[in-house]
Amino acid sequence: MAHLSPDPHVSALTNGADVVIFDGVCVLCSGFLRFMLKHDRRRQFQFVIAQSDLGEAIYDHLGLKSADYDTNVVIVDGHIYTKLDAFAAAMKGLGGIWSVAGVVRILPRATADWLYDRIAQNRYAVFGKTDACLVPTPDIQGRFLD
């Protein structure tokens, strides 16, 4: 699964916001969150920790495994993206120079999924895992949905 049509149920859960759902204990994923917070100057994106009740509900609704959160989910304009397409959609949403990262979409689906899956399966071993989910600081709390 890479890109899904708009889903009214998920849009209702996220109040129609553009959203990045990420693994809150993954060091790589939390790094991606920090990158998004720094470069999302228009404050377009809201964020959901996958391990939260809302994150679990979205993963469950989409039929994604929530035991290991092996894909991030990005929702832009109601469209749901997973795997490498999610990364490309987030970068396109940032605009400017970051849109260039969308070039990953030219990879054949099988290659893109294989690459994404290898990184996802090894992310804890390579980048690490925290003992607890990220707790948003007061200055970014308003950017999180729960």
C-alpha positions in Angstrom: 0.0 0.0 0.0 1.4 3.3 -0.9 -1.2 5.9 -1.7 -4.9 5.7 -0.9 -7.8 7.9 -2.0 -9.3 10.3 0.5 -10.9 8.4 3.4 -13.7 10.3 5.1 -13.2 8.3 8.3 -9.5 9.2 8.6 -10.3 12.8 7.7 -12.8 13.0 10.5 -10.2 11.6 12.9 -7.7 14.2 11.9 -10.2 17.1 11.5 -9.1 17.3 7.8 -5.5 18.4 8.8 -2.4 17.5 6.9 -0.8 15.0 9.2 2.4 13.0 9.8 1.9 9.9 11.9 5.2 8.5 13.2 6.7 5.9 15.5 7.3 7.7 18.7 10.0 5.4 20.1 12.0 5.2 16.9 15.1 7.5 16.9 15.1 7.8 13.1 11.3 8.6 13.1 11.7 11.2 15.9 14.6 12.7 13.8 12.2 13.0 10.9 9.7 14.7 13.2 12.3 17.3 14.3 13.2 17.9 10.6 9.6 18.5 9.8 9.1 20.8 12.7 12.1 22.8 11.7 11.3 23.1 8.0 7.5 23.3 8.0 7.6 27.1 8.1 4.0 27.4 7.0 3.0 25.1 9.9 1.0 23.0 7.4 1.4 19.7 9.2 0.0 18.4 12.5 1.6 15.3 14.1 0.3 12.1 15.6 2.4 9.6 17.6 1.6 6.2 16.2 1.4 4.7 19.7 -1.3 7.2 20.8 -5.0 6.3 20.8 -5.5 8.4 17.6 -2.5 6.8 15.9 -3.6 3.3 16.9 -7.1 4.1 15.5 -5.8 5.3 12.2 -3.4 2.4 11.8 -6.2 0.0 12.7 -8.6 1.6 10.2 -6.1 1.5 7.4 -5.3 -2.2 8.2 -1.7 -1.4 9.1 0.2 -3.4 11.7 0.4 -1.4 14.9 2.7 -3.8 16.7 5.8 -2.5 15.1 4.7 0.6 13.2 6.7 -0.4 10.2 5.4 2.4 8.0 4.8 6.1 8.6 1.6 7.6 7.4 1.3 11.1 5.8 -2.1 12.6 5.0 -2.1 15.6 2.6 -5.3 17.1 1.3 -7.2 14.0 2.5 -5.0 11.6 0.6 -3.2 8.9 2.6 0.4 8.0 1.8 2.5 5.3 3.3 6.1 4.1 2.9 8.4 6.0 0.6 5.3 7.8 -0.9 4.7 9.2 2.6 8.2 10.7 2.7 7.8 12.2 -0.8 4.4 13.7 0.1 5.8 15.3 3.3 8.7 16.7 1.4 6.4 18.1 -1.4 4.3 19.6 1.4 7.3 21.5 2.7 7.8 23.0 -0.7 10.9 24.8 -1.9 14.1 22.8 -2.2 12.6 19.9 -0.2 10.2 19.1 -3.0 13.2 17.7 -4.9 13.2 14.8 -2.5 10.0 13.7 -4.3 12.2 12.3 -6.9 12.0 9.0 -5.0 8.6 8.5 -6.6 10.4 7.6 -9.9 11.6 4.4 -8.4 9.6 1.3 -9.5 7.1 0.4 -6.8 8.8 -2.9 -6.0 12.2 -1.2 -5.6 10.8 1.6 -3.5 8.9 -0.8 -1.2 11.9 -3.1 -0.9 14.1 -0.1 0.0 11.6 1.3 2.5 11.0 -2.1 4.1 14.7 -2.7 4.6 15.1 0.6 6.4 11.9 0.1 8.4 12.9 -3.5 9.5 16.3 -2.3 10.7 15.6 1.1 12.0 15.8 0.2 15.7 19.1 -1.8 15.2 20.8 0.9 13.2 19.4 4.2 14.7 18.1 3.0 18.1 14.9 3.0 20.1 13.9 5.1 23.1 12.4 3.6 26.2 9.3 5.8 25.9 7.3 7.7 23.4 8.3 11.2 22.6 6.5 13.7 24.8 5.9 17.0 23.0 7.4 20.1 24.6 5.1 23.0 25.4 6.3 25.0 22.4 5.2 22.2 19.9 2.3 20.7 21.9 -0.2 22.6 19.7 1.1 20.8 16.6 0.1 17.4 17.9 -3.3 15.8 17.5 -4.5 13.3 20.1 
